[in-house]
Amino acid sequence: MAAASSSRIASALRQPDLITIYLKETKYEFLKSLRFPMYFVSTIVLPLMFYVLFGLVMGRQTIGGVTSTAYLIAAYGTFGVMGASLFGTAAGLAGDRGLGWLQVKRASPMPPFAYFFAKLVMSLLFSSIDVLALLVMGTLLGGVHLPAATAGKLVLTLVAGSVPFCAMGLAIGYFAGPNSAPAVINMFYLPMSFCSGLWIPIVFLPRTVQGIAEVLPPYHLSQLALNLIGAGRGGSTAGHWETLAGFTMICLGVAWVGHLRDQKANG
């Protein structure tokens, strides 16, 4: 019995620590992202550039009862977390599929969910950086003074709201090729951003576009953020989250179909 117990202990010690595996996969996903400057530019620099141009340089007016510099933190924050999530998951997944790297990972003893966990964490991390950078810029240069509790809720809301777009990125990544993925992402990313009122405030858009916006996930996330600073158009908080949750489930379902198709094609 003692020998059997010792054997079990030795076997357990030889088993890789799952937490360590997940953390290492996340670390290497981070290092990989740093080697692609265009990812950093498109997810961090672009929203900040828009904020400087339209929030700081082109004058400050009142939108929805708050200053434009405060309003645009919520709008471009939504735009930023969308970009970080879509490009971080869809482009990376499509590239790994095209190179056969996903098959290598599947054949390895690495837990299958570690790969997706790393991409989710990276999207959350870059989303956090984006929103915090906008808040700092708005506070230091835009005269925005949000209470600490409101600022904290804004960051948490936008970062949590990146999860549906991670799911959308998985759905795109399983069906787009490595070369076509950026174009496919932009086919969804840019029109959805415009129609949801992230570039031009929703109140300035035509009524037809405003009607379209109400079925788009970025609109609901931006309204959650705008409600926190007193500039939302109404609608219940639960209703906005329910829409985002439903969108997440649909995208995960599409991604699962793509995953099964890949497994069948690769044997």
ABEGO torsion letter per residue (X at the ends): XAAAAAAAAAAAAABBBAAAAAAAAAAAAAAAAAABAAAAAAAAAAAAAAAAAAAAAAEBBBBGGBBAAAAAAAAAAAAAAAAAAAAAAAAAAAAAAAAGAAAAAAABABBAAAAAAAAAAAAAAAAAAAAAAAAAAAAAAAGBBBBAAAAAAAAAAAAAAAAAAAAAAAAAAAABBAAAAAAAAAAAAAAAAAAAGAABBAAABBAAAAAAAAABAAAAAAAAAAAAAGABAEEBAAAAAAAAAAAAAAAAAAAAAAAAAAAAAAX
